[in-house]
Amino acid sequence: MEEVSDLVIFLGRFHPLVVHLPIGFLTLAIFFEILSRRPATQKLGSAVRFIWLCSTVSAVLAAVLGYLLSLGGDYDEELLSQHQWFGIALAVMSFGCYLLTSEGQQLKVYFKRAYNVLLVLISLALIFTGHLGGSLTHGSDYLVEFAPKPVQRLMGTVSLVEDRPKVTSLDSADIFKDAISPIVNSKCTSCHNNSKRKGELILTSFGEMMKGGENGAIISPGSLASSEMYRRITLPSDHKEFMPSEGKRPLTDEQVAIIEWWIEKDAPEGGIITSLGPDKNMTERFEKYFGLGKNKEDEIQAPAPDTVVINALVRNGFTIRRLAAGSNLLEAKFSGSLTDTTKIRPLLGIKEQLVWLQLSNTGITDETLLVVGQLSNLRKLNVSRNRISDEGVNHLLGLSNLKYLNLYETIVTDSVLVSVMALPRLEEVYLWNTRVSEAYVEKLKPGKPGLKIIYKTP
């Protein structure tokens, strides 16, 4: 395929937005036409002609933008062709209805049968075109993925994930079929399937996954540093290469850890999880993922947060979310500039409830971490892409419950490792693009073997 200009792709990406206009107009035209045939609502018929015109114009615009989007490739050619021709047919039939309603009542009566046929055809084509569009975007089984089995059999679809019994014990759980495949299917296959091959990458089976895409293999068994898939899912969420993209929900900590462990175990196609020798930490992660063990964060007993404090934080620019429905535990995220330390001080009012804090690329300094270091229940902290130094990290030594720390693109040096290793429950620390040296990391690693130090971009 020839190189397509950025302008073409930019315009084409308006297709998902514009395509809803003809859907709405066509539905409204059919609805008004049906109502206008009843005496009580006959006056609605005067609006039908104008709605057909709007339907035609918007359908043509959607078809043009759809064609521009298709030039970017990555779509199943057969599905794409069907979707395009049905879209064009809708525009033509909509224009036909406009003509049949624009010449006066006598002509309309004469062509009434043709008009009624077009109404039926448009209704059917609208449904089928929408289904094809959804299949191109989310995969061919998107509509019936969670349908009852009889419906799936009737539609002739087969789930991308093998129908597996619920995992009740790690002694019976298969690493790929019960863990890796469901994770990838839930977060990745909407863009990487047989219908939508983004980057020529398909992730619907082990074979396709190991085959890789247009840039080669994405998984290198036994090597995280050479596994593009691992790099993409562990980048900062605002990085342009982070996956999953397009605003989709990222993988959870457990899901990332499971994929990481699977790759380190040479990415096997199958095998019982316990036979692969998970350590205590990974066993707990698997138990949490399968719902076999207790979520220790949920065991934290915290009172309900003060709504006055929550409102103050929201006014200051924070987004506050509960970790789960009915839970008093909270996650706080700030987007924008946080150079004014007074904005962060209200966090102390929810220190009992706050377990996750996201302050990436907010302009905070070491002084800000004086406040953060008092949030004693924190489990996850992301202060990446800020001018944080070793001195600032020293302010965090009181966070005895911290498990995850992201210092990506900060100015910390080798000295920070002494502070990091002093955090008793820390499991992962990210030190990409910092002043920490590889030699010093390797020297100190044996001192805390349970700590995973990610210090360079794979």
HELIX and SHEET records of a PDB file:
HELIX    1   1 ASP A    6  GLY A   12  1                                   7    
HELIX    2   2 HIS A   15  VAL A   18  1                                   4    
HELIX    3   3 HIS A   20  SER A   36  1                                  17    
HELIX    4   4 PRO A   39  LEU A   44  5                                   6    
HELIX    5   5 GLY A   45  SER A   70  1                                  26    
HELIX    6   6 GLU A   77  LEU A  100  1                                  24    
HELIX    7   7 GLN A  105  TYR A  110  1                                   6    
HELIX    8   8 LYS A  112  HIS A  138  1                                  27    
HELIX    9   9 LYS A  149  MET A  155  1                                   7    
HELIX   10  10 LEU A  170  SER A  172  5                                   3    
HELIX   11  11 ILE A  175  ILE A  180  3                                   6    
HELIX   12  12 SER A  181  LYS A  187  1                                   7    
HELIX   13  13 LYS A  198  GLU A  200  5                                   3    
HELIX   14  14 PHE A  206  LYS A  211  1                                   6    
HELIX   15  15 GLU A  228  THR A  234  1                                   7    
HELIX   16  16 ASP A  253  GLU A  264  1                                  12    
HELIX   17  17 ILE A  273  LEU A  276  5                                   4    
HELIX   18  18 LYS A  280  PHE A  290  1                                  11    
HELIX   19  19 LYS A  296  GLU A  299  5                                   4    
HELIX   20  20 THR A  307  ARG A  315  1                                   9    
HELIX   21  21 THR A  341  LYS A  343  5                                   3    
HELIX   22  22 ARG A  345  ILE A  350  5                                   6    
HELIX   23  23 THR A  368  VAL A  372  1                                   5    
HELIX   24  24 ASP A  390  ASN A  394  1                                   5    
HELIX   25  25 VAL A  416  ALA A  422  1                                   7    
HELIX   26  26 GLU A  438  LEU A  444  1                                   7    
HELIX   27  27 LYS A  445  GLY A  447  5                                   3    
SHEET    1   A 7 PHE A 318  ARG A 322  0                                        
SHEET    2   A 7 LEU A 330  PHE A 334 -1                                        
SHEET    3   A 7 LEU A 354  GLN A 358  1                                        
SHEET    4   A 7 LYS A 380  ASN A 382  1                                        
SHEET    5   A 7 TYR A 404  ASN A 406  1                                        
SHEET    6   A 7 GLU A 428  TYR A 430  1                                        
SHEET    7   A 7 LYS A 452  ILE A 454  1                                        
END                                                                             
